[in-house]
Amino acid sequence: MRRTFRTLNDYEMQHNAEVGLFTIPSILAEHEGKMPSGSVESRPPIAFEEIEHTADRALRIYGRNLQELLLNAASGLNSLMGAVDDIDSVQEKKSVEIEAMDAETLLVEWLSELAYWAETEMLVFSKFDLHNVSPTHVNALIYGRRVTQMEKHIKAVTYHNLEIVKTDKGLAATVVFDV
């Protein structure tokens, strides 16, 4: 069984602290549909891990809140794709707005959007500024570069056994990818 564990690097830690991603865990924004802000804490737990799945690839993703879960899911997707940067490519920026009926659908739509750009344009995003995150909505500015190749191509992000659950450290979800 192949397991990949990833913690955030110093740049990601600094960026996440600056944009207020380290928050007190809450049940998916029961109050006013938004995640509460909180204080910076020590180094976060594992961001994601690749878990065994019979035919496809799967990630167990963690976050202190929904915003961090979405960010860690994007990092996990990038890890699965194993993209090789084109050193001559220029950084590109896109604006994304996603509406969904619930947090699970938001997670799938978010990852599907990122997978779409990777598959159609060979454009992989590595920096994400998320705004107005709620269980049914996210606005984001995403920054990425063209890549020359990807180790794995993601055909689809699935809903197979998908559920975002509250844990003692925040939130967790298992996402299965069709490769």
Kinemage of the C-alpha trace (Angstrom):
@kinemage 1
@onewidth
@group {chain A} dominant
@subgroup {mainchain}
@vectorlist {calphas} color= white
{ca met a 1} P 0.000 0.000 0.000
{ca arg a 2} L 1.340 3.437 -0.976
{ca arg a 3} L 0.684 6.210 1.524
{ca thr a 4} L 1.699 9.796 0.974
{ca phe a 5} L 1.722 12.171 3.924
{ca arg a 6} L 2.220 15.869 3.499
{ca thr a 7} L 2.579 18.706 5.934
{ca leu a 8} L 2.601 22.327 4.905
{ca asn a 9} L 5.958 23.943 4.092
{ca asp a 10} L 7.079 27.219 5.704
{ca tyr a 11} L 5.778 29.356 2.819
{ca glu a 12} L 2.351 27.703 3.013
{ca met a 13} L 2.325 28.079 6.803
{ca gln a 14} L 3.134 31.789 6.538
{ca his a 15} L 0.582 32.355 3.775
{ca asn a 16} L -2.134 30.445 5.647
{ca ala a 17} L -1.450 32.430 8.817
{ca glu a 18} L -1.566 35.725 6.918
{ca val a 19} L -4.931 34.963 5.340
{ca gly a 20} L -6.380 33.640 8.589
{ca leu a 21} L -6.740 29.966 7.717
{ca phe a 22} L -5.946 28.697 11.187
{ca thr a 23} L -9.273 28.893 12.932
{ca ile a 24} L -11.147 27.283 15.746
{ca pro a 25} L -12.771 24.132 14.338
{ca ser a 26} L -16.522 24.353 13.886
{ca ile a 27} L -19.315 22.329 12.460
{ca leu a 28} L -19.643 23.448 8.860
{ca ala a 29} L -20.515 27.076 9.444
{ca glu a 30} L -23.747 26.686 11.343
{ca his a 31} L -23.490 30.340 12.284
{ca glu a 32} L -24.159 32.757 9.403
{ca gly a 33} L -22.880 30.303 6.776
{ca lys a 34} L -19.253 31.372 7.321
{ca met a 35} L -16.218 29.906 9.005
{ca pro a 36} L -15.186 31.773 12.163
{ca ser a 37} L -11.728 33.295 12.340
{ca gly a 38} L -9.377 32.445 15.147
{ca ser a 39} L -5.796 32.526 16.265
{ca val a 40} L -2.720 31.005 14.684
{ca glu a 41} L -1.889 27.636 16.201
{ca ser a 42} L 1.150 25.379 16.010
{ca arg a 43} L 2.041 23.425 12.867
{ca pro a 44} L -1.124 21.790 11.510
{ca pro a 45} L -1.662 18.044 11.394
{ca ile a 46} L -1.151 16.097 8.177
{ca ala a 47} L -2.783 17.948 5.269
{ca phe a 48} L -3.642 14.781 3.302
{ca glu a 49} L -2.628 11.187 2.787
{ca glu a 50} L -3.032 8.864 -0.137
{ca ile a 51} L -4.987 5.787 0.883
{ca glu a 52} L -5.421 2.406 -0.724
{ca his a 53} L -8.256 2.019 -3.221
{ca thr a 54} L -8.941 -0.979 -5.460
{ca ala a 55} L -9.022 0.592 -8.930
{ca asp a 56} L -8.666 4.357 -8.600
{ca arg a 57} L -6.705 6.744 -6.380
{ca ala a 58} L -8.033 8.117 -3.091
{ca leu a 59} L -7.007 10.804 -0.640
{ca arg a 60} L -7.922 11.295 2.984
{ca ile a 61} L -7.920 15.078 3.404
{ca tyr a 62} L -7.823 17.036 6.659
{ca gly a 63} L -8.410 20.648 7.608
{ca arg a 64} L -9.188 22.693 10.671
{ca asn a 65} L -12.113 24.196 8.764
{ca leu a 66} L -13.691 24.017 5.315
{ca gln a 67} L -11.319 26.579 3.828
{ca glu a 68} L -8.251 24.620 4.947
{ca leu a 69} L -9.876 21.376 3.762
{ca leu a 70} L -10.304 22.868 0.260
{ca leu a 71} L -6.695 24.082 0.217
{ca asn a 72} L -5.339 20.728 1.364
{ca ala a 73} L -7.536 18.931 -1.181
{ca ala a 74} L -5.990 21.049 -3.950
{ca ser a 75} L -2.489 20.178 -2.692
{ca gly a 76} L -3.456 16.505 -2.607
{ca leu a 77} L -4.768 16.651 -6.170
{ca asn a 78} L -1.475 18.209 -7.292
{ca ser a 79} L 0.428 15.473 -5.502
{ca leu a 80} L -1.566 12.773 -7.305
{ca met a 81} L -1.014 14.361 -10.715
{ca gly a 82} L 2.753 14.610 -10.210
{ca ala a 83} L 3.068 17.539 -12.610
{ca val a 84} L 6.447 18.611 -14.017
{ca asp a 85} L 6.656 22.416 -14.315
{ca asp a 86} L 7.578 24.109 -17.546
{ca ile a 87} L 10.370 26.363 -16.274
{ca asp a 88} L 9.723 28.868 -19.078
{ca ser a 89} L 6.010 29.247 -18.373
{ca val a 90} L 4.627 32.425 -16.871
{ca gln a 91} L 2.425 32.373 -13.806
{ca glu a 92} L -1.249 32.626 -14.705
{ca lys a 93} L -4.097 33.826 -12.511
{ca lys a 94} L -7.754 32.848 -12.734
{ca ser a 95} L -10.810 33.829 -10.768
{ca val a 96} L -13.133 30.994 -9.738
{ca glu a 97} L -16.553 31.120 -8.143
{ca ile a 98} L -18.313 27.903 -7.205
{ca glu a 99} L -21.852 27.482 -5.910
{ca ala a 100} L -22.997 24.106 -4.592
{ca met a 101} L -25.874 22.579 -2.671
{ca asp a 102} L -23.670 21.330 0.205
{ca ala a 103} L -20.076 21.096 1.392
{ca glu a 104} L -19.425 17.703 -0.242
{ca thr a 105} L -20.589 18.993 -3.622
{ca leu a 106} L -18.482 22.123 -3.136
{ca leu a 107} L -15.403 19.952 -2.513
{ca val a 108} L -16.019 17.860 -5.643
{ca glu a 109} L -16.738 20.931 -7.805
{ca trp a 110} L -13.599 22.670 -6.495
{ca leu a 111} L -11.372 19.703 -7.312
{ca ser a 112} L -13.135 19.143 -10.642
{ca glu a 113} L -12.424 22.749 -11.637
{ca leu a 114} L -8.714 22.311 -10.880
{ca ala a 115} L -8.595 18.932 -12.656
{ca tyr a 116} L -10.347 20.465 -15.697
{ca trp a 117} L -7.625 23.106 -16.129
{ca ala a 118} L -4.892 20.514 -15.665
{ca glu a 119} L -6.385 18.156 -18.250
{ca thr a 120} L -7.464 20.678 -20.890
{ca glu a 121} L -4.723 23.301 -20.645
{ca met a 122} L -1.900 21.527 -18.766
{ca leu a 123} L -2.315 24.355 -16.249
{ca val a 124} L -1.668 23.355 -12.630
{ca phe a 125} L -2.418 25.760 -9.795
{ca ser a 126} L -0.273 25.905 -6.681
{ca lys a 127} L -1.373 29.074 -4.900
{ca phe a 128} L -4.944 29.654 -3.796
{ca asp a 129} L -6.520 32.726 -2.226
{ca leu a 130} L -9.960 31.628 -1.034
{ca his a 131} L -12.618 34.148 -0.045
{ca asn a 132} L -16.216 33.965 1.163
{ca val a 133} L -15.988 30.264 1.969
{ca ser a 134} L -19.205 28.662 3.174
{ca pro a 135} L -20.548 25.103 2.806
{ca thr a 136} L -22.229 26.159 -0.447
{ca his a 137} L -19.916 28.809 -1.891
{ca val a 138} L -16.301 29.752 -2.553
{ca asn a 139} L -14.615 32.603 -4.415
{ca ala a 140} L -10.964 32.068 -5.257
{ca leu a 141} L -8.048 33.582 -7.061
{ca ile a 142} L -5.872 30.721 -8.202
{ca tyr a 143} L -2.299 30.992 -9.487
{ca gly a 144} L -0.502 28.395 -11.540
{ca arg a 145} L 1.817 27.509 -14.383
{ca arg a 146} L 1.742 25.361 -17.471
{ca val a 147} L 3.338 21.959 -17.025
{ca thr a 148} L 5.170 19.769 -19.516
{ca gln a 149} L 3.804 16.462 -18.247
{ca met a 150} L 1.770 14.806 -15.525
{ca glu a 151} L 2.446 11.443 -13.934
{ca lys a 152} L -1.290 10.712 -13.535
{ca his a 153} L -4.254 12.190 -15.344
{ca ile a 154} L -7.417 12.705 -13.298
{ca lys a 155} L -10.473 11.739 -15.365
{ca ala a 156} L -12.992 12.644 -12.669
{ca val a 157} L -13.481 13.500 -9.020
{ca thr a 158} L -16.130 11.125 -7.685
{ca tyr a 159} L -18.794 11.199 -4.990
{ca his a 160} L -18.023 7.576 -4.035
{ca asn a 161} L -18.500 7.336 -0.232
{ca leu a 162} L -17.829 11.061 0.031
{ca glu a 163} L -18.665 12.638 3.369
{ca ile a 164} L -17.092 15.533 5.203
{ca val a 165} L -16.940 14.598 8.872
{ca lys a 166} L -16.156 16.622 11.970
{ca thr a 167} L -13.179 15.299 13.933
{ca asp a 168} L -11.568 16.430 17.175
{ca lys a 169} L -9.062 18.430 15.068
{ca gly a 170} L -11.490 19.903 12.522
{ca leu a 171} L -12.753 18.209 9.367
{ca ala a 172} L -11.824 15.162 7.285
{ca ala a 173} L -12.999 13.768 3.975
{ca thr a 174} L -12.063 10.878 1.706
{ca val a 175} L -12.137 11.674 -2.010
{ca val a 176} L -11.838 9.050 -4.749
{ca phe a 177} L -10.396 10.060 -8.134
{ca asp a 178} L -11.017 8.216 -11.379
{ca val a 179} L -7.608 7.946 -13.105
